[in-house]
Amino acid sequence: MANVSESQPIWEEYVEPILERYVNNVVQRVSTIPLGVAVAVVLGSGLLLKLLHWFLLPKPIPGIPYIEASARSILGDIPAMVEHIKATDGTFVTYLRSVMDRLNSPVVQVFMFPFGKPLVLLGDFAEAQDMLIRREQEFERSATLGDLLIGILPSHHVHLPTNQQWKAQRLLVRDLMTPSFLHNVAGPVLYNTASDLIELWRAKARIADGRPFDAHEDIYHFALDAMSGFTFGHGFDYSTVKPTSDAIHALDAAAQKALKSGAKERPISFPHGKLPDVMWAFIELTELVAYLLGNPFPHLTWAYVLRKPASRKAYKIKEKYIRGELKSAVKRVSESNGEKPTSAVDYIISREKSLSEKAGRKPDYFSRVIVDEVFGIVYTGHETTSTMLSWAVKFLADNPKAQSTLREALYSQFADARAAGRPPTVEEITSKQVPWLEATIEESLRCSATAPTIDRMALVDTQILGYRIPKGTVVSQPCSGPSITAPAFEIDEALRSPTSLVARRQGVVPPNWNREGISLWNPERWLVKHADGQLEFNPKAGPQVAFGLGTRGCYGKRLTYVESRILLTLLVWNFELLQCAPEISRYTAKMTTANAPRDCFIHLRELGNTS
């Protein structure tokens, strides 16, 4: 990310010099004060400093467990979190889980925001489901995600509380996730983009000749191309995958030989093509969000970051391109004879036209809201999906038996394609359910915990599992850990909320996973085998919150599933994913805007398509 990583932190660049000048000024003034007065001032200042220190200390919520040492530090849990990350190669999320483990409690509090309120962690799926679905009058989506995105999506619906304004704004994108739009409009675009990635990897695998290479950036670029094509339509001519493909195909024999000069187990570093300006801008702005992650002063930091030359350039390119596409969409919609939209931007313009006519107002096709809703599709649609798929290729490579079973299931379900020596078509993939494929996707979502946490803010004074939750408190459910990827806590049922108890009695709450093997990737946990030997995918087999739940759950959930089905089908159909050496196949994560794998290398063996 250009320039951003080289900048000095705001504290060092602005705040410290101001404090230093202030202290020097105070010292100079004190030197002119008579001794007796000075002593009194010093004593009074000492008391004032003690009071200030006490005022700045975290204020724990009574009754909720916390780490006592963190409550005695102005920085709260931050020093302990930094030490945890250094010692374990962990992340913010693994630290949160470690606190629950250390305190042995499904409800704990941490102090992550200097001078702010405690963050309450909830490590129980049943109560999290209850909070997200059945207690929406008590809990609202917190501002955490909105603050993270305020710099690039200032008027997106993510910032709004769940009120009439939010519902009205969501009408602009309401039908983009219907099965018909996903299969007929998104499907072909996603399939073509996935095919581009498969061909890129085919070329890389042939050059690599049994050597591994990095996959995460290619998957990231695939997802960005897919979401951009879905958003702007079949006429979208820009790509991030194709420039790299062109660079690979341009390598002569000498260059290819040089790439393979290292040890067989050493990953090959392939060249990259030059990105089109608009795709560079999309990536640049996305990476800015990662720069803001965990920052206690997001609004101030955004104001600083967006003034950097690269950020200003990217923002300007993005704005110009989207507004140009909106202008073209207005023309297409006005000239159409009732044809259905063939892109997200055409649909949004058509929707604004319809809504304005119904409300008796002039349409505002170029409003800040519409620009941000359009870019929101691109941003939210590619970041988390690419991260989950990066984890999925690791899981498949390290579990060859499951990978082989998935491949055989695909061959069986798409027998016509297998017999014809071709990959399944997009129509075949989107019209049939392959239980093993669905289970592979669901298990990858569970184990990857792509979205680190699901947050809600208490609208009223309330309780969770007997603990008092004051109004305004943010409650965070980690998407991994107890009851999801680790054994659930033993909880007294009498402590659960009335709505949670009713839901459990009615069988609405999925059962807890078996404690044995809960941390392992195993797609079979999502499958039910009937007496006739047929397998059925059960999406409610156990706890999983990758997309959140309730009214404010992930809007693009269905799109992620379609994209994942297409890419994984084509990938497993065309290649065998072989295991990489342990030193380049770690399962530690890095925090971007999602929980991404630190290592994502692939070792491919090309397969034939014929029977």
Secondary structure, DSSP 8 states (H G I E B T S, - for coil): -TTGGGS--HIIIIIHHHHHHHHHHHHHHHTTS-HHHHHHHHHHHHHHHHHHHHHHS----TTS---HHHHTSTTTTHHHHHHHHHHHS--HHHHHHHHHHHHT-SEEEE--STTS--EEEE--HHHHHIIIII-TTTEEE-SHHHHHHTTT-TTSGGGS-SSHHHHHHHGGGGGGGSHHHIIIIIHHHHHHHHHHHHHHHHHHHHHHTS--EE-HHHHHHHHHHHHHHHHH-TT----SHHHHHHHHHT--HHHHHHHT-S-TTS-B--------HHHHHHHHHHHHHHHHTT-S-HHHHHHHHTTSHHHHHHHHHHHHHHHHHHHHHHHHHHH-SS---SSHHHHHHHHHHHHHHHHTS---TT-HHHHHHHHHHHHHHHHHHHHHHHHHHHHHHH-HHHHHHHHHHHHHHTHHHHHHTS---HHHHHH---HHHHHHHHHHHHHH-SS-EEEEEESSSEEETTEEE-TT-EEEEESSSBTTTB------GGGS-HHHHHHHHTT-S-----STTTTS--GGGGEEE-TTS-EEE-TTSS---TT--STTS-TTHHHHHHHHHHHHHHHHHHEEEE---GGG----EEESSSEEES--EEEEEE-----
